[in-house]
Amino acid sequence: HILSRRNKGATTAHNGAGLCAASNYAEEGDGWTARPVRRHGRTHLFDLGTPTGHHYRSAAPRLPSAARRSEIEAILIAHLRAS
């Protein structure tokens, strides 16, 4: 959770960052802040504030595009359908 469950953060894609447990615990330490940033129609983003006052933003990567069938896969499917 970007906004922790303890701080009423919802379990949603918008509030998720996919961080490891150690990162989640660290961002709950004194002086750290984390908040989701809304970007309509784009991948979500979160802002991480450090105890020194620096802020870092991290955006989710784009979803992978649809996989294209390889030539051999198309041949195998054609043979399977023919049998």
Phi, psi and omega in degrees: 000133174290305173267115190300156176301324180299329178260028177066031175283132182280154174272088182222164176298322180297329183260012181257143179237348180068030180274161177285166181302319181299319178294319178299316179293320181298317182289350175268000180286167180303131176088350179269143174227150176215134178211143175286149178241124181284133175221092185302130178077007180230169178297153184285162186223146171227151182252127180245121179256138182260164178299341179272359179092000177282150178233138179232141178244141180228127179253145175292145177290160176295154175292147178293150178285165180297138180287138176270141176290136176284164180298317181294323178296318179297320179296314180298318179296318178299318179293320179295320180290329181286337184271000000 
